[in-house]
Amino acid sequence: MIDDGRKLNVLHVCDHLGWEGSRMHGVKRLFSWMIPRFDPRGFDVSLVSLRRKDLSEETLDALGIDITYLHKSRFDPATLPALLKVIDRKRIDVLHLHGYGATTFGRIAAGMRRLPVVLHEHANLTDTPWFQKLADQALEPWTDIAIAVSKSTADFLVRARRVPQEKVKVVYLGVPLDEFSRARRADDIAQARRELGAEPGDLLVGCVTRLHESKGNIYLVEAARQVLDQRPRTRFVVIGEGPLLPELQARAQALALGDRFVFAGFTRDVARAVSAFDVSVFPSLWEGTPLTVFEALAMGKPIVATDADGLLDVLTADHDAVIVPRRDPGALAVAMVRLLDDPGARERLGAQARGTGRQYDISAFVGKMERLYTLLHRVSRATRRRGVLTADLSFLTTKVTA
């Protein structure tokens, strides 16, 4: 509730809600968890997508989230008046921006309407196009604060997106712990394993991912051949969609992995699938901080992961995960065999993973955003965007254990 007795109106703006050929886009899942958890007594939180309407089977609209689709293409100048129309109609107080287009048009709109801005970066993309550098440089004065999902993403914001260091904070996301950390009945887990093709006596190594180069799934396929040569009762399952599916399937066929390596596609119930895994694996080459690692932690799964930036922000070698070098299928295979052969190690790593996972609850993240939005509304306009930088923002980076 703000000074005039009304709710604080917050608008999240994103470029789009999914990659072509993939229904498990991380930002879409984040919105589905996050937006319904804001306190409805004090906050009215809605969403704008700059692109076309989400046509997947499970839309955010169906979850009761207030979402507007602008149906604009990249670089379309009509995006700005369309976005301003939404801002004015909804009497928006704070803008929270995700993506290149959203942070460009959103900050222009914020300058025109004198609104506070949260710029939220979800990935370390190494560099940006020259035209985005120009836009970021010009629009930096209209950025109150920037949030990064990992340390390397924070470096990307400073180096490539031209946001001053003092404006950047690393704030980790999380998952609904009530959904992912709850106890599951043995017969439910057994049924989930059967649905993924696991037979009695199989050990199931699983990965929930987007089939994209950054996720390193080709190295998991290569490592699987080495594991199966030593432990033939292992079964691998990759859950997810993406443009590399044909290439990955062809490589699995060339390595004669047969039905021991399954590409299971999209699932609506990620928690049910992960419950079936004996080992969760993350062969990533680079990451922001994937929501899937928070899911595996919350569920107490023993983890094998690469040393990709973003993963190392939340995982600790030989405490809650076994960490191996990127692009090294041999090391990945050795680590998986080590865990498959040692039930005690799996139990120990899983218990410690569950403890780590309690630090990453999406409800705690939402609570931080509620405090940030309230602060921005109070000080941004009054201090010409300088007030937030002199405020105590330690609440953003404090870990909260559920």
N, C-alpha and C positions, 0 to 999 in steps of 0.2 A: 504494500500500500504506500502511495506517495502523498505528498503534502496536501493535495486537493481532495484526498479521500478516494481516488480512483486507483485501479490497478496500474502497474507499470507495464506498458505495451512494448514487447520485444519482438523484433523481426529477424529471423535467421534467413540469410540469402545464400543460395548455393548455385553453382553452374548447372549441375544436372544430378540425377539420382541413381545413376548406374552406368557402367561401361557396356558397350555393345557386346551382346552375347553373355552377359553375366548378371544374374539376379541377386547376387550376394554382396553388393557394393557396401563397403564399410561405413561410409558416411550416411547412407540410407538407414542402415541398422542402428547407427548412433542416434539419428533423429528419432527413430521409433522407440528407443529406450529412454532418451533424454527428455523430449518435449512433454510427454504425459506426466513426468515426475516433478515438474515445477509446481510450486504451491499455488493452486488456483485462487486462493484468497488474495494474493498479492501480485500475481503475474499472469498476463495474457500473452502467451508465446505462440507465434505463428511462423510459417515458412513460405518462402518464395523460391521456386526453381526457374532459372532463366530460360530453360529449354522446353521441350515438348512434354506433354503429359506422360506420366509413368504408366506404361501399358502392361507391366508385369502382373502376375496373378495376385500378388500381395502388395497393394499400394498403401502409402501412408494415409491416404484419404480414408481407407477402410478401417484404420485404427482410430479414427476420430480426430486426426491432426488437421488443423486448419492450414491448408496448403493452396497456393496460387501458382499456376503455371503461366509464364509469360509467352511461351512459344516463340522465342527469339533465337536467331542464329548467332554464332560468334561474331563479334565486332559490329553487330547491328545497332546503329545509333538510336533506333526506336526503343531500345531497352531502357534507356534513362527515363524518358517520360512515362513509360509503363510502370517502372519501379516507383517513381515519384507518386504516381496515382495511388498505388497500394499503400505507400507510406502515409499519404495524406488521409486516405479513407480510414485507415486503422489507427490514426493518431499515434504513430510510432514514437517511442521515447529513446530506444537504444537499437542500434544495428549490430548484428553479429554475422560476419561475412566469411564464406568458405569458397575458395577457388579464385582463379585469375579474373574471370569475368565479373564475379560477384564483388571482389575486392576493388576492382576498377570502377565499375558503375556505382557500386554501393558507396564508395568514398566520395565520388562526385556528388551523389545525392545527399550524403551526410553534410558535405560542405554547404550545399544549397539550403538545407533545412536546419543546419547547426545542430546536428545530432551526434552523440558520442558513438564511437566505433570500436568494436572488437574485431581484429583481423585474426583468423584462426587458420594456421597452416598444419596440414595433416601428413606431409611427406617431404623428405629431402630429395629434391629433384636435381641436385648438383648445380644446375644453372637455370637461367630463364632466357626467353627470347629477348632480343634487343628492344623490341617495342614494349615488352612488359617492364623492362628495366626503366625505360623512360616514364611509363605510367606510374610505376612505384615511386620513382624519385619525385615526380611532380605531386603525387597524392600523399606523400609521407606526412605533411603537416596535418592532414585530416585523419590520422591514425592515433587514437588515444592509447591503445595498448594492443600488443600482438601476443597471441598464445601459440606455443609450439608443442607438439605431442611428444617430442624427444629432444635430447641435447643436440643431435646432429641437425634436426629440423630447425632448432633455434639458430644454429650457425648459418643455415641456409637463408633464414629470414634476414639476418644481418648482412651476410656477404652478397647474396644474389638479389634479395628483394628490397634492399636498401632501407631496412627498418633500423633505427638506432638501437644499440645494445640496451640502453636503459628502458626501452619500451617493450622488450621481449621477456616473456616469462614461460618457463617450461611447466606445463600443467598436464599431468597424465590423465588419460581417460579411464574407463573401467567398464564393467558389465553389470547386469542386474544379479547381484549375489544371491538373491532369493531364488532365482531361476537356475543358476549354474552351480551353486554350492550345496543345494539341498541333497539329502540322502536319497538314494534310489534303491528300489527293491531288486533283489538278485534276479527275479524272473523277468523284470522289465529290462535289465541289462542284457540278460540272455536273449531276449527277443530282439533287442536292438542289434546284437551281434549276428543273429541269424539273418536279419534284414540286410546286413552288409555282406553276407556270404560266408561268414566265419563258421567253421565246423568245430565240433568238440575237439579240444586238443590244439587248436590253432592259437597262435599269439598274433594279435592284431596291431599293426602299426598304422596310425592314421594321421591324416593331414587335412585341415580345412583351409582352403586357399582360393585365390583367383589364379587361373592358369595363364600367367603372365611372366615375362622374362625375369622380373624383379624377384619373383617368389622362388626361383631356383629349382623348380620341380624336375627339370631334366636330370639334375644331380641325384635326386631321390630315386628316379627310375634306374640310373646307372648303379647306385648303391644297392638297390633291391636285388639285382642279379648276384652281387657278391654275398649278400645276406642269405639268399635262398640256396646258394651253393653250399653254405655251411649249416643253415637251419631251415630245411625245406618245409617245416610246418608253420612258417611265418606267412602271414597274409597282409598285403598292403592295400589300403583304401585311400583314395584321394577324393575329397568331397569339394565340389566347386565347378565353375564353368570358366570359359575364357578362350581367347583366340589361339592359344597354343595346343588345344586339345588334339587336333589331328597329328601334329608333330610328336607329341608325347605318346599317343597311342601307337604310332608307327615305330617309335624307338622301343617301347615295351614289347611290341610284337617281334622286332628284330632280335631282342634279347631273350625271346622265348619265355617270357614271364607268365603267359597264359592267364588262367583265372586266379593266380596268386597275386596279381596286381590289378586292382579294379578302379576304374574311374567312375565314381558313383553319381556324378552330376550334382544338381541342386537338391538341397533338402530344406524343408521349412523348419524342422526342429533340430537345430545344430546341437543343442545340449544333449538330446537323445543319442545322436550319432557319436559325439565325443565320449559319452558314458561307456561306449563299447570298446574304446581303445585301451590296449595294454600299454602302449607308448604313443605319445604325441610327438610329431617331428616337424621342425621348421627349417627347411633347407634354404632359406632366403639369402639373396645376394645384397639387397638393401631394403630398408623398411623405415616407416615413421615409427610408430609403435602399434602393431596390428591388434585389433580387438580380439583376434583368435588366440593370441598368447594369454590375454587376461582370462579368456574362457577356460583354457586348459589349466591355468593356475587355480582358478576358482574351483574347478572340478577335481583338483588334487591329482593330476595326471603326471607321471614321470615324463620329462621332456628331454628330447635331443634337439639342439638348435645350433645354428651357425653363429659366428661372431659378428653378424650383421649389426650395423648401428641401429638403434631402436630396440632390438632384442636385448642387447647388453645393458640398456637402461633399466630393465626390470628383472632380468635373470642374473643369477650368480652361479658361476661355474662350481660344480660339485656340491652345491647347496640345494638348489631347487631345479637344476638342469645340468645336463652334460653338454658342454660347449665344444664345437669343432670348427675348424677353419672353413670359410666359404669356398665354393667351387672345388671341393675335395671329396668325391664320392667314396674313396677308400676310407677316409677318416669318419665319414658319416656311417658307413657300414660297420666299422669297428665299434663305434659307440652304440649302435643299435644292437649288435650281437652281445655286447657287454651287458646291456640292460635285459635283453631277452633271456640271458643265461642266469640272471641274478634276481630272483623275486624279492629278496631282502632289500637290494638297492632300489628296486622299483617302488617298494613300499616306503622306504625312507625318503626318496626324492619326492614322491607323491604327497607325503605328509607335509614336507617343507614347502612344496609348491602351494598347497592349500593355505598355509600360513601367509605366504607372500601374497596370494590372491586376495586376502582379506583387506589389503591396503588399497585395492582398486575397485571400489564400488561406484557404479554410475550415479547413485544417489548422492554420494559425497561430492562428486564433480558438479552435479546440479546445484548443491548447496553453495559451492564456491561461486558458481555463476550468478546465483541470486544475490550474493553479497557484492559481487563485482558490478552487476547491472545497477544496483541501488546506489553504489558509490559513484559510478559514472553519471547517473542522472543528477546526482546532487552537485558534483563538482565540475563536470566537463565544460558546460556552457559558461558557468560563472567564472571559471579561471582560464578560459580560452584553451582548453584541453591540457593544461599543465598540472591541474590539481591532482590527478590520479597518480602522477609520478612522484609526488611528495607524500602520498598516503602510505600507510602501512599495508603492503600487499602480501605479507608473509602467509596469509591464509590460503593463497593460491597454490603455494608449493609445499604446504604442510601435508604429510601423509596421514590419512585417517584410517584407523583399523576398525573394521566392523566388529 
